[in-house]
């Protein structure tokens, strides 16, 4: 019980403290929406990095580590491959079934600033949930408990999915499990950040088929028609059962890879 209470207190202080710090630090003054969005993504990321350093080095005294540098290049590549296969397979199915089409193109000023902002947003989400907090619960209990907790928090952060229906909620939950299994397989949070970044950035800023904050622009105008169970309807690919099926396939594949990796370590 003491271990449980201690873990809950650390989680609450870390998460709530992060939210409070965000609210009290003022925004920069600029009329450029791209730079404004960049600041809005940088501030929470900088604060989660700061809190992670404090909790890992001071409170945990270095007994918990956030895996970042493990085989950095090869695991970054694995994140790219999973991210491309992940989004690419969904988009391919929607195009082949003619439930998704491209109707036009927009001009985006400062597109690289928007892309950088998207990267900062993803890095913040992954470090907030699958950084210190995930490693804390994994060490105190196990991977399953850590995955359940962080998936609950991840789903809560994407609360709009509950308004969209059961499929979008399942998509968010299964997405969290995908990136968690990728973290476990590669041994670095970088792979999860890269895969998540590809999903958000190509899906939203390029294709306009994934929802980010309302001010994010999209280069292409994607339209969705036909059976909303497949197309996602007004919720685009985030409401599509195709995403759920692809997520389940990736979960199965990454689970098998993790089991094989664990088995091989036993015989080393």
PyMOL commands that set and color helices and strands:
alter all, ss='L'
color gray80, all
select helices_A, chain A and resi 2-24+33-59+72-96+111-130+132-140+143-157+160-164+166-186+189-206+228-231+233-239+241-266
alter helices_A, ss='H'
color red, helices_A
select strands_A, chain A and resi 100-105+220-224
alter strands_A, ss='S'
color yellow, strands_A
deselect
rebuild
show_as cartoon
